[in-house]
Amino acid sequence: MRAAALLLVAACGENLTPPPEPAPVVPECFPNRDGAITASELPVAIGVTASYYVSKNVPIAPWKLDEERASDDVIELGPVALGAQWFAAEFPQGQFVVDGGVYHQTEQALFLDGLASETESPKTLIRYDAPIPVLRFPVVDGDRFTATGAITQGTINGLPFNGQDELAVDVAGEGRIELPYVRFSPALRVRTHVVRRPSSGTPVVGRRTVIYLFECFGEVARAESASDEPNPDFTTAAVLRRFALGVKP
């Protein structure tokens, strides 16, 4: 019952800002398992966190991510309120922050407004000239779209940046995702390819992400590729994150 922790955020790393006080309110949501995720089936519960296993540089296969590894870390992750962040004034439409990404959600889509580092030093601040959709509702198998986020007067690790992020999203399958000690069905598999292209010079960097979404819960697993991975069904994840049932860090 948390919002999906989504895309483009690999360039900034994880934002593990503690959830705000007072205690969060969890929206009521009950999966109807119809293979379509609407905005109401992806509620944003500010301050609610879930535990995730995190693995690095590991082999992966579609739909079967239940292998346990002694080297796994466990983190708590969930959406936090935008208002308390140092960059809040830069995102007038923003509602919440996950993984360093600033988002807002409507009945039509989940939008990424931009990206920001957890602290001002070293500073990363990217505000798209117009927010870009990272999910369109309803999320259904076979949906695909592209979007481009223009970046003007951005900052990445303290250095100025102008250019754009080019996003391609496709929902590539519906099925049962197997995780340690738990299964989710039907889940939807969403593949995203992001290319960051500077307005001049190099480098042009691409990264692929595969996430698995389940109604009323959001993201239950995520695999991120190494830079410039050519295969949309890549078999080695630079970072693999999976819901950790009953585990606390």
Secondary structure, 3 states (H helix, E strand, C coil): CCCCCCCCHHHCCCCCCCCCCCCCCCCCCCCCCCCEECHHHCCCCCCCCEEEEEEEEEECECCECCCCCCCCEEEEECCEECCCCCCHHHCCCCCEEECCEEEEECCCEEEEEEEECCCCCCCCEEEEEEEEEEEECCEECCCEEEEEEEEEEEEECCEEEEEEEEEEEEEEEEEEEEECCEEEEEEEEEEEEEEEEECCCCCCEEEEEEEEEECCCEEEEEEECCCCCCCCCCCEEEEEEEECCCCCC
